Structure formats: structure tokens, C-alpha cells
Amino acid sequence: MAKSPAEEIDVDGLTVRVTNPDKIYFPDRGITKRQVVEYYVAVREPLLGVLYERPTHLKRFVDGVTGEFFYQKRVPKGAPDWVETVEVRFPSGRPATEICPTVTAVPAWAANLGTFDFHPWPVRRGEVDQPDELRIDLDPQPGTDFADAVRVAGVLREVLDDAGLAGRPKTSGGRGIHVLVPVRPEWDFVGVRRAVIALAREVCRRIPSEATVDWWKEERGERVFLDYNQAARDRTIASAWSVRGTPRATVSMPLTWDDLPDVDPDDFDVLTAAGVLAERGDLFAGLHDHPGSLETALEWVERDQRDHDLGDLPYPPEYPKMPGEPKRVQPSRSRADTTGKTVD
């Protein structure tokens, strides 16, 4: 199929060039690059609200959803001068210059590059080592589904309340749920991750047959995994309003807690999400107006260690060995106890 002529669009006074706008990005539904760009123009204001001044990875599907994807972590060559940047350091210690959105034209520009998902760090440009968001990823395992994640999310809401925290949920764009919790940027990535572990363990205590923090898939069973490692440095989740790489072109949709039991995540996609925004407004507006404290959650970290001999949990395999971390050996290959600590 011949390429369609490039088009230029104005996004709040900035020009974005869209090449081959008729290129099919989602064959099952006939959704084109132009439609994805138009979607990102329609949701540009709330999307910029969740990306603003955050180091952001681009998840690019240059051949559409049926092709291979890759994460663009460094700023792409040829980026316009209005695409601002920030330097961060990966877990290895290597530095990188990443995009740092500050204007509403960035999502449309990135969509022209084949970007579906935006993956912002939980930090702002001024404090890149101190997260201001605690993010909890509820990931249904085989044999479970969105309804199971909803039940676990309800218990997580209770646990957050007991810890003096308040979060807001969104669909992941798949079967899962993401919960974003604003916190004061007073703790580093290690502290925030340990707080997530403590909160997740408390959820598991209350519903052990439905939720798990087991890192190894062979131990999870038919439960919802609370992926604590999404709180590790350089690990990100798709932002609210991001298009996901699914055949339906689903969108990660902000919701209220009361919405969760009644929604189908497939209802929110490139063709419908902008209409929901127009009808309901930005449900993540003001998310950071009242950031919480991690003091109680970190007290739970100490309690778990003192009273239950529960320490840290494994990091992802590409990370350097961390102080206090147990062995990264799956249980079937190493004798292990139920705390996740291996026995030599």
C-alpha cells in the first residue's frame, strides 16, 4: 500500500507533522495512525497532567500493533526544540537523557513516531531520585481476570486508608488495575519500594487466597499478583490515557473506586475514551493536591521484619544485587521457606 501524504496539525500553537497518516495501526478495527494522533490531541490536557515534567519512556510500535515494539528511553534524534528533556540514571548507574513533557503537543508528536504507551517515571524533573507517586500494579495471573483484580483493589483501598494514604484507580488497558498514590517526595526508590511491599503484604494477609506478592510465577497460583517491582528505579507502568498494544486499541482509563465493579476495561479505547473524558471530566485532576506520608507503611516494613522475619523481596534480574535482597533463584531450583528467603 502506497504511503499517504504527510499532514501538519496545530496543537495549541505548535506544529506537528504526521507522516503516512492512513497507515493502519490496529488492523482488527481499521484504526489508523491519524486516529491515534487525533485521540492524543483530544486527551492532551489530562495526559500532560500525568506526564508533566516526568522522565518518560515511549513504547513504540512503528509497524502497528501486529509488529514488534521497543521502549525508547533516550530522547529520539530530531526531536523538536519544544520537547524538553531531563537526565536520569538507570539502576546500573549509566546516565540517560529522556524526554520530559511540558507542552500538549508532545503526545501527538510521539504518536507520529509510533508511540502507543507513555511510561512516566514516578518523579518530577526537580527531584529525580525521590518519587512523588507510589504505584501499585494489580496483575491477574492465569485463571483470574479483571473481576478478581477489582476484589483485590477493594481490599487495597482499605489497606491504604489504614496507612493514611489515598489512591486513585485506573484500568491497565488489559485485565489489570493500576492504583496511583500521591506521596511527599521525601523517600528514595528503595524506601518507596519497601513501602509498596509492606502494603501489598498486608493485602495478602487479609485475602491470602486471592492476592500474592510471590515474585516467582510458579508460586503465584490463581491469584492476583501485586507487582511491587514496578516501584523499582526505571520500572514504569503505562500512564493514564495511554493507548495499549491490544487488538482493540484499549486505553488505560482513570476511574473512581465506585466505578470498578461495573466497568469492562474493553469499553475504553481509542474510539471511545475521548468521549468519556468529555462527559465525565478528568478523574485524575488534583491527584497531587494532598500527597500522603509513608511513615505508617514504613513502620509496617519494620514490623514485618521484627515480628514475621519478612525482609526484602527479589529485584528484577537485570538489577544489581541490592543490600538485604534474597537470592534470585526460583524455588524449584533452591530450597526456600515461605518468607521468600532462601536457605543455604
N, C-alpha and C positions, 0 to 999 in steps of 0.2 A: 504494500500500500504506500502510495506516494505521501511525502510529508506535506502537511497543510502549512500555509504561510504563517509566519510569526505574527503575533499581535502585541500591541502595547496597551497596558491598562494603567489608569491612575489610581493610586491608593493613598488617599489623604495627602495629595500633593507630590508624591514620589512616583516615578515611572518604573513599572515592572514589565519586562519583556517576556512573553510567553511563546516559546518555540514549539512548533508542531502541536498546537492546541487540540487537534482532533485525535491525537494518539489515545488508543484505548488503554486505560489503566486497570479497569475491572471488567474483564470480558463477560462474566456471567450476567452482568447488569448493563453492560454497554456504557459504563461511566468513563468519561474522557478526562484527559489532563485538564482541559478547560474547566470542567465541572468541579474538579478538586480545587483548582485555583479559586474559582468563584466561591466555593464553600469557605475557603480560608479567608477570603475577603469579607464574607458575611459575618464570620465569627471573630474577626481580627481584634476587636477591643477586649472581650473577655479572655481570648487566647493570650494577647500581650500581657494581660493582668497576671497570668500564671507563669509567663516566661520572663517577665521584665527584669533585666539586669541579672539574669541567671546564666551561668555557663550552660550551653545547650548542645547536645548531640542531635544530629539529624539521622533518622533511619530512612535510607534512600532505596527506593525500588525503581531504578531507572528504566527497567523494561516492564513496569507494571507489576501487579500482584502475583502473576504467574512466573515472574523471573526471580533471579537471586537478589537479595538485599545486602546492604552493608551499612555499618554505622560510620558516619562522617563525624569524627571527633574534633579534628582541626578545621579551622576556617577554610572553606573552599577557595581555590585560586579564582581570581577575577571577581570576587565579591564587591558589590558597590561600596562606596565610601560611607554610606549610611548604615552599613552592617557593622555594628561595633563589636569589640572583642574583649576578652579577658584571659589572663594566663592562670592556669591551674596546674596542679601536679598530680600525676597518676600514682597509684599505690607503689609503683616501682621507684618513684622519685623523679621520673622524667617529666619535664615541663611540656605544656602544650598550650597553644593559643586557640581558644574556642570562640564561637560566635556568642554574643551576649545581647539578645534582642532588646531594643529600646524604642523601636518605631513599628507601626502597624503594618508596614509593607513587607517586613521580614518573612512572615509565613507564606505570602504569595510568591515571593522570590524563591524561597526554599522549595515550594511545591513545584515550581518550574524545573527544579533540579531532580525531581522525582521523590521528594520527601513526602512520606505519609505521616510518620510519627515525629513529634518533638519530645526529646528526653532531657528535661532540665535538671541540673543538679539542685539539691535542696539548700542552696546557699545563694547569697547575693554577692555581687561583684566586690563590695567593700569588705566582705568577711568570708573569703572563700574556704576557710578551714573550720568554720563554725556554722553548722546547719541551723536554719530557722524553720525547717519543716521536719517533722517526724512522719515518715510514710510507712504504712503497713499494707502489704500486698497479700490478699486472701486468694490463694491459688487452689481451686478444686482439683483433686487428684482423680485418676481413673476410677470410675464408679460413683463419682459425685458430680454435682452440677451447680448452676447458679443458685438454685433454691437452697442448697446446703451452705453455700457461701453467705447467703442472706442470714441464715440462722446464726452462723458464727459471727457475722458482723454485729448482730444484735447483742451478743454477749460481749464482744469487743467494746461496744459503746458503753456498756455498764462498767467494764474494767477501766476504760478511760475516765469515766466520771469518778470512779473511786480514787483514781490517781490525780484528780484535779485537772484533767485535760478535756478538751473538746475537739472533735474532729468532724470532717465532712466527707461523705462517701461519693464515689463515682463508679460507674461501670468501667471495667478494664478495656472494654471493647470486645471481650471474649466471654468466658464463663465466670471470670473472677470479679473481685471488687477491690478497689483501692480506697484507703482512708488516709486523708491528709490532716495532720495535726499541727497547727502553728505553735512554735515554741520560741522562747527567747534565745538568741544566738550566743549562748554562754557556755556551750559544751562542744567538744570536738566530735569528730566522726566516731571515734571509739566509744565515747560516752553515750552518744545517741543510739548507736547500735546496741549497746548493752541494755539501754532502757527499753528498746523495742523487744529484745529477748525477754526481759522481765515481764513486760505487758503481755506478750504472746504466751509465756508460760502460765500466767495467771488465767488467761482464756482457756488453756488446755486443762488446767486443774478443774475448772468448772464444767467443761464438756469434753472429757477425755476421749470419748468415743467418736467425736465429731471434728476435733481440731488437733493439729500436731505441729511441733517445731522440729521434727526429725529431719536432719539435712539429707540423709541417705534415703533414696526413693524406696528401697526395699523394706524400710521400716514404717513408711507412712500409712500404708493400707488405704482403705476407702475413707479418707478424711480430708479436710481442708488444711492445706499447708500454709502457715503464717510465715512468709518468706522474710525472715529477719535480715538476710544478707542484702536485701535491697537498700538497707541503711548504710552499707559499707561505702567507703570513698569510691567515687567513679561508677557506682552502680546506680542506675536510674530506672524510673518507670515512665511510661508514656504519659504525657500531660493530659489534663482535661482538654477536651475539644480535639484531640489528635485523631486523625484517621488511622485505622489499624489495617494491617495487611491480611484481611479476611476476604473471602469471595464476595461478601455482601457490602464491603466498604463501610463496616461499622465504625462508630465513633465512641471514644471514651467520654461518657456523658455525666456531668455533675448532677447529683440528685439530692433530695432530702432523705433523712433516715426513714421517714414515713413512706416515701416512695418505694423503697427497696422491695417489700413483699409483693408489690403489684406490677412491677415492670418486667418487660422482656428486653434484655440487652440488644437483641437484634432489631428492636424498633428504632434505634438511634443510628443513623448512617449519614452518608454524605448528602443524601437527598432529603432527609427529614430533620436533622439536628438544628439547622438554622431556624426552621420554623418553630421548634420547641423553644429556642432561645428567644425569639420574638414574642412568643406567648407568655413565657414564664420569667424572662429576665435571666441575669447571671447569678446562678445559685452559689457561686464561689466569691461573689463580691464581698469585700470586707473580711475575707478569711483571716488576714493577719492583723486585724484591728485589736485583738485581745490575745496575744501569744501567751502560752502557758509555761509552767515550770516543770522541769524533770526531777525535782528533788524527791518526790514520793516514789517515782519509778526507780530512781537510783537507790533509794532505801530498800526497795524490793530486790534489787540486784544483790545488795549486801545480805539481806535476809535469806535469799536463795542459797547463797554461798555458805552462810553460817549455819542455817537450820536444815538445809537439804543437800548440802555438798554439791550444789549445782553451779558450775562455773561457766566459762565461756563456751561457745559452740563453734564448729568449724567455719572458716572463711572459704570463699570460692577458691578453686585450685590455682588460679593464676596469681593469687595474692602472696606476698611474702609471709613467712611464718610469723605469727603475731604472739606477743607475750601472753602466757596463760591459755593459749589455744590448745585444745586436744588434738590428737593425731588425726590427720586427714586420711583415714583408712576406713573403707566401708566395713560394717560389722561382720559381713560374711567372710571377710578376709582377716579379721582380727578379733580376738576375744574382747568383748566390751560389756560394760554394765549399762543399766537403764538410764544413767545420768548423761550418757553420751561421752563419758571419759573412758579411754582405753586402758586396759590393764596389761602391763608388760609381763 
